[in-house]
């Protein structure tokens, strides 16, 4: 889930866009603040919350709770942790350099700087561990698994080749190094179980999936052979059976993570394999492993054809109205919702588009930025805000209760008869009345 940076590729109102950890809501940061959307049904994109006070550089929501982590353009070295339903700031940290990425799960909060990573305990925001002197990572590329059992952090181990460092964020110890690609990394994603890691390099032609526990390669997919592309995002489905990949081309690829003998390639020849015909494909299970791997490399199960190219975007696989969908958000602030046929694959059908910007907002250049703050010793923390005697730990326990309920509901959507009282469906970060 990538930052939509104010570059020539994404020079509109949107500064940042990201799905939450289970892809049940969407956060959009603009020059005029931020909005949180919920996917209740296909036709209605409900605004959970909006704030018009800051120019949001980064916004990350903890599942379907009221906890958000914010970084603004005017204060790029300061992280704010807020309770958005109550409009309160719980705490903030200042760092010695610009914050490039923030990742959350139920146990950890990770802040990524260009050459270091800070791991916080999300219950009290104390710094538990600092990974210093990492290879330069100007894109802030890192991913944190959302599984309670496999709580892993992945980040680039080299700036010249595609090495992935795996760090145990729960036990605070280095775990392994995965030599994923010959070229530097461009995108990564954990599956919901935290046991699979998808990677893509700056070359963008091959996408690989690894077993995080032992580092073995499980799958290898070829996105294309005609051109190198820039991969913008990778995302697994909730059941880990599908993997989507978006890039600077007009095509989003969806791959199916099946056993080799069960793979059914699409009819359209999207690489040189298509010209060999069905006979070779059907007999691939009898061929040597190396040959079979090459035959199946590059066969996307389904595809999305977007009406644009060269614009930064992110993709996700989610269930909306009990139907598998592909969600794509462009840097121009448009959400595309498409149907995914889980059995047959093929071309995905566009069923709905939503504008994430107000009607009166237009796609303009980002313009000049405010000057950055003077560097401070990192990190500097202000004490957690404790209104009404409510501790930060109690606030986060409330968040965990909310996300647990969300998980039990499956899709995480808000029942239509309770939309006006969001907190009844997903308990807020603190007990009612305390904030």
RAMOQUI-V966395 format. One record per pair of residues at least 4 apart in sequence whose ideal C-beta (glycine too) atoms are under 6 Angstrom apart, sorted by the first residue. I is the first residue (numbers start at 1). GAP is how many residues later the second one is. D is the distance in whole Angstrom. If there is no record, write none. Layout:
i=I gap=GAP d=D
i=I gap=GAP d=D
This chain:
i=1 gap=17 d=5
i=1 gap=18 d=6
i=1 gap=313 d=5
i=2 gap=230 d=5
i=2 gap=231 d=5
i=2 gap=312 d=6
i=3 gap=13 d=6
i=4 gap=6 d=5
i=4 gap=10 d=5
i=4 gap=12 d=6
i=4 gap=13 d=5
i=4 gap=308 d=5
i=4 gap=327 d=5
i=6 gap=360 d=4
i=9 gap=301 d=6
i=9 gap=302 d=6
i=9 gap=303 d=5
i=10 gap=302 d=4
i=10 gap=321 d=3
i=11 gap=354 d=5
i=11 gap=355 d=6
i=12 gap=320 d=5
i=12 gap=351 d=4
i=13 gap=17 d=5
i=13 gap=320 d=6
i=13 gap=344 d=5
i=13 gap=348 d=5
i=14 gap=16 d=6
i=14 gap=317 d=6
i=14 gap=319 d=5
i=15 gap=14 d=5
i=15 gap=15 d=6
i=16 gap=13 d=4
i=16 gap=40 d=6
i=16 gap=42 d=6
i=17 gap=11 d=5
i=17 gap=312 d=5
i=18 gap=9 d=5
i=19 gap=4 d=5
i=19 gap=7 d=6
i=19 gap=297 d=5
i=20 gap=5 d=5
i=20 gap=41 d=5
i=20 gap=43 d=6
i=21 gap=42 d=5
i=21 gap=125 d=4
i=22 gap=390 d=6
i=23 gap=293 d=5
i=23 gap=295 d=4
i=24 gap=40 d=6
i=24 gap=388 d=3
i=25 gap=11 d=6
i=25 gap=13 d=5
i=26 gap=11 d=4
i=27 gap=9 d=5
i=27 gap=32 d=5
i=27 gap=34 d=5
i=28 gap=7 d=5
i=28 gap=328 d=5
i=29 gap=5 d=5
i=29 gap=27 d=3
i=29 gap=30 d=5
i=31 gap=24 d=5
i=32 gap=20 d=6
i=33 gap=18 d=5
i=33 gap=19 d=4
i=33 gap=20 d=6
i=33 gap=21 d=6
i=34 gap=17 d=5
i=34 gap=22 d=4
i=34 gap=25 d=5
i=35 gap=12 d=6
i=35 gap=15 d=4
i=36 gap=12 d=4
i=36 gap=13 d=5
i=37 gap=8 d=5
i=38 gap=8 d=5
i=38 gap=10 d=5
i=39 gap=281 d=5
i=40 gap=4 d=6
i=40 gap=6 d=5
i=40 gap=373 d=5
i=40 gap=374 d=6
i=41 gap=280 d=5
i=42 gap=278 d=6
i=42 gap=279 d=5
i=42 gap=310 d=5
i=45 gap=309 d=4
i=49 gap=35 d=5
i=54 gap=18 d=5
i=55 gap=17 d=6
i=55 gap=18 d=4
i=57 gap=14 d=5
i=57 gap=15 d=6
i=57 gap=16 d=5
i=58 gap=13 d=4
i=58 gap=44 d=5
i=59 gap=9 d=6
i=59 gap=11 d=5
i=60 gap=9 d=5
i=60 gap=42 d=5
i=60 gap=44 d=5
i=61 gap=7 d=5
i=62 gap=5 d=4
i=62 gap=42 d=5
i=62 gap=337 d=6
i=63 gap=340 d=4
i=64 gap=342 d=4
i=64 gap=348 d=6
i=64 gap=362 d=5
i=65 gap=334 d=4
i=65 gap=337 d=4
i=65 gap=338 d=6
i=65 gap=364 d=6
i=66 gap=17 d=5
i=66 gap=18 d=6
i=66 gap=19 d=4
i=66 gap=362 d=5
i=66 gap=363 d=4
i=67 gap=332 d=5
i=67 gap=362 d=5
i=68 gap=14 d=5
i=68 gap=16 d=5
i=69 gap=12 d=5
i=69 gap=33 d=5
i=70 gap=10 d=5
i=71 gap=8 d=6
i=71 gap=28 d=5
i=73 gap=296 d=6
i=74 gap=296 d=4
i=75 gap=298 d=6
i=76 gap=22 d=4
i=76 gap=296 d=6
i=77 gap=17 d=6
i=77 gap=18 d=5
i=77 gap=21 d=6
i=77 gap=296 d=5
i=78 gap=14 d=6
i=78 gap=16 d=5
i=79 gap=14 d=5
i=79 gap=20 d=6
i=80 gap=9 d=6
i=80 gap=12 d=5
i=81 gap=9 d=5
i=81 gap=10 d=5
i=82 gap=7 d=5
i=83 gap=5 d=5
i=83 gap=346 d=5
i=85 gap=343 d=5
i=86 gap=349 d=4
i=88 gap=297 d=6
i=88 gap=347 d=6
i=89 gap=296 d=6
i=90 gap=294 d=6
i=90 gap=295 d=5
i=90 gap=302 d=6
i=91 gap=34 d=5
i=91 gap=293 d=4
i=92 gap=290 d=5
i=93 gap=286 d=5
i=93 gap=288 d=5
i=94 gap=282 d=5
i=94 gap=286 d=4
i=95 gap=283 d=4
i=95 gap=284 d=5
i=96 gap=279 d=5
i=96 gap=282 d=3
i=97 gap=16 d=5
i=97 gap=17 d=6
i=99 gap=12 d=6
i=100 gap=12 d=5
i=100 gap=40 d=3
i=101 gap=11 d=4
i=101 gap=39 d=4
i=101 gap=41 d=6
i=102 gap=9 d=6
i=103 gap=7 d=4
i=103 gap=41 d=4
i=104 gap=5 d=5
i=105 gap=39 d=6
i=105 gap=41 d=5
i=106 gap=294 d=6
i=107 gap=44 d=6
i=108 gap=11 d=6
i=108 gap=14 d=6
i=108 gap=61 d=5
i=109 gap=11 d=4
i=109 gap=13 d=5
i=110 gap=9 d=6
i=110 gap=34 d=5
i=110 gap=43 d=6
i=111 gap=7 d=4
i=112 gap=5 d=5
i=112 gap=28 d=5
i=112 gap=30 d=5
i=114 gap=23 d=6
i=114 gap=24 d=6
i=115 gap=19 d=5
i=115 gap=21 d=6
i=116 gap=16 d=5
i=117 gap=14 d=4
i=118 gap=9 d=6
i=118 gap=12 d=5
i=119 gap=9 d=5
i=119 gap=10 d=5
i=119 gap=50 d=6
i=120 gap=5 d=5
i=120 gap=7 d=6
i=121 gap=5 d=5
i=121 gap=7 d=5
i=122 gap=274 d=6
i=123 gap=270 d=5
i=123 gap=273 d=5
i=124 gap=268 d=5
i=124 gap=269 d=6
i=128 gap=44 d=6
i=129 gap=43 d=4
i=135 gap=21 d=6
i=135 gap=23 d=5
i=135 gap=24 d=4
i=136 gap=23 d=5
i=137 gap=4 d=6
i=137 gap=19 d=6
i=141 gap=15 d=6
i=142 gap=13 d=4
i=143 gap=11 d=5
i=143 gap=45 d=5
i=143 gap=47 d=6
i=144 gap=9 d=5
i=145 gap=5 d=6
i=145 gap=7 d=5
i=145 gap=45 d=4
i=145 gap=49 d=3
i=147 gap=46 d=5
i=147 gap=47 d=3
i=150 gap=44 d=3
i=150 gap=45 d=6
i=151 gap=18 d=5
i=151 gap=19 d=4
i=152 gap=14 d=6
i=152 gap=42 d=6
i=152 gap=60 d=6
i=153 gap=14 d=4
i=153 gap=16 d=5
i=154 gap=10 d=5
i=154 gap=12 d=6
i=154 gap=34 d=6
i=154 gap=43 d=6
i=155 gap=10 d=5
i=156 gap=29 d=5
i=157 gap=6 d=4
i=157 gap=8 d=4
i=157 gap=20 d=6
i=158 gap=5 d=4
i=161 gap=21 d=6
i=162 gap=18 d=5
i=162 gap=19 d=3
i=162 gap=21 d=6
i=162 gap=22 d=6
i=162 gap=23 d=5
i=162 gap=39 d=5
i=163 gap=14 d=6
i=163 gap=16 d=6
i=164 gap=14 d=4
i=164 gap=16 d=5
i=165 gap=12 d=6
i=166 gap=9 d=4
i=166 gap=10 d=5
i=167 gap=7 d=6
i=168 gap=5 d=5
i=168 gap=7 d=5
i=176 gap=39 d=5
i=178 gap=32 d=5
i=178 gap=37 d=5
i=180 gap=19 d=4
i=180 gap=28 d=6
i=181 gap=20 d=4
i=183 gap=18 d=4
i=183 gap=19 d=5
i=183 gap=20 d=5
i=184 gap=18 d=5
i=186 gap=14 d=5
i=186 gap=15 d=6
i=186 gap=16 d=5
i=186 gap=45 d=5
i=187 gap=13 d=5
i=187 gap=44 d=4
i=187 gap=47 d=5
i=188 gap=11 d=5
i=189 gap=9 d=5
i=189 gap=45 d=4
i=189 gap=46 d=6
i=190 gap=4 d=6
i=190 gap=7 d=6
i=191 gap=5 d=4
i=191 gap=45 d=4
i=191 gap=49 d=4
i=192 gap=46 d=6
i=195 gap=17 d=5
i=196 gap=13 d=6
i=197 gap=13 d=5
i=197 gap=15 d=5
i=198 gap=11 d=5
i=198 gap=36 d=5
i=198 gap=45 d=6
i=199 gap=9 d=5
i=200 gap=7 d=5
i=200 gap=31 d=4
i=203 gap=25 d=5
i=204 gap=24 d=5
i=204 gap=25 d=4
i=204 gap=26 d=6
i=204 gap=27 d=5
i=205 gap=18 d=6
i=206 gap=16 d=6
i=207 gap=14 d=5
i=207 gap=16 d=6
i=207 gap=38 d=6
i=208 gap=9 d=6
i=208 gap=12 d=5
i=209 gap=9 d=5
i=209 gap=10 d=4
i=210 gap=7 d=6
i=211 gap=5 d=5
i=211 gap=7 d=6
i=219 gap=38 d=6
i=220 gap=77 d=6
i=221 gap=34 d=5
i=222 gap=75 d=4
i=222 gap=76 d=3
i=223 gap=30 d=6
i=225 gap=46 d=5
i=229 gap=18 d=4
i=229 gap=19 d=6
i=229 gap=20 d=5
i=230 gap=17 d=6
i=230 gap=18 d=5
i=231 gap=14 d=6
i=231 gap=16 d=5
i=232 gap=14 d=5
i=232 gap=15 d=6
i=232 gap=80 d=6
i=232 gap=81 d=6
i=233 gap=13 d=5
i=233 gap=81 d=4
i=233 gap=82 d=5
i=234 gap=11 d=5
i=235 gap=9 d=5
i=235 gap=80 d=6
i=235 gap=81 d=5
i=235 gap=82 d=6
i=236 gap=4 d=5
i=236 gap=7 d=6
i=237 gap=4 d=6
i=237 gap=5 d=4
i=237 gap=80 d=4
i=241 gap=16 d=6
i=242 gap=12 d=6
i=242 gap=14 d=6
i=242 gap=75 d=6
i=243 gap=12 d=5
i=244 gap=10 d=5
i=244 gap=71 d=5
i=244 gap=73 d=5
i=245 gap=8 d=5
i=246 gap=6 d=5
i=246 gap=67 d=5
i=246 gap=69 d=4
i=248 gap=62 d=5
i=249 gap=60 d=5
i=250 gap=56 d=5
i=250 gap=59 d=4
i=251 gap=52 d=6
i=252 gap=52 d=4
i=252 gap=63 d=5
i=252 gap=76 d=6
i=253 gap=47 d=4
i=253 gap=50 d=6
i=254 gap=47 d=6
i=254 gap=48 d=4
i=255 gap=45 d=6
i=255 gap=46 d=6
i=256 gap=45 d=4
i=258 gap=4 d=4
i=258 gap=5 d=5
i=261 gap=24 d=5
i=263 gap=33 d=6
i=265 gap=16 d=6
i=265 gap=34 d=4
i=266 gap=79 d=5
i=266 gap=80 d=6
i=269 gap=5 d=2
i=269 gap=6 d=6
i=271 gap=27 d=4
i=273 gap=22 d=6
i=276 gap=4 d=4
i=278 gap=4 d=6
i=284 gap=8 d=5
i=284 gap=11 d=5
i=287 gap=4 d=4
i=287 gap=5 d=5
i=301 gap=44 d=4
i=302 gap=38 d=6
i=302 gap=43 d=4
i=302 gap=44 d=6
i=302 gap=46 d=6
i=303 gap=44 d=6
i=304 gap=22 d=5
i=304 gap=34 d=6
i=304 gap=44 d=5
i=311 gap=19 d=5
i=311 gap=20 d=5
i=312 gap=19 d=4
i=313 gap=15 d=6
i=313 gap=17 d=5
i=314 gap=15 d=5
i=315 gap=13 d=5
i=316 gap=11 d=5
i=318 gap=7 d=6
i=318 gap=9 d=6
i=319 gap=92 d=5
i=320 gap=5 d=5
i=324 gap=16 d=4
i=324 gap=18 d=5
i=325 gap=12 d=5
i=326 gap=12 d=4
i=326 gap=14 d=5
i=326 gap=22 d=5
i=327 gap=10 d=6
i=328 gap=8 d=4
i=329 gap=6 d=5
i=330 gap=4 d=5
i=332 gap=31 d=5
i=333 gap=23 d=4
i=333 gap=24 d=4
i=334 gap=19 d=6
i=335 gap=19 d=4
i=335 gap=21 d=6
i=336 gap=17 d=5
i=337 gap=14 d=6
i=337 gap=15 d=4
i=338 gap=10 d=4
i=338 gap=11 d=6
i=338 gap=12 d=5
i=339 gap=10 d=5
i=339 gap=12 d=6
i=340 gap=8 d=6
i=341 gap=4 d=6
i=357 gap=4 d=4
i=376 gap=4 d=5
i=384 gap=8 d=4
i=386 gap=5 d=6
i=387 gap=48 d=6
i=388 gap=46 d=4
i=390 gap=4 d=5
i=390 gap=40 d=5
i=390 gap=44 d=4
i=395 gap=34 d=4
i=395 gap=35 d=5
i=398 gap=29 d=5
i=398 gap=30 d=6
i=398 gap=31 d=5
i=398 gap=32 d=5
i=399 gap=30 d=5
i=401 gap=26 d=5
i=402 gap=24 d=4
i=402 gap=25 d=4
i=406 gap=6 d=4
i=406 gap=20 d=6
i=414 gap=5 d=5
i=414 gap=11 d=5
i=418 gap=6 d=6
i=418 gap=7 d=5
i=423 gap=5 d=5
i=430 gap=4 d=5
i=430 gap=5 d=5
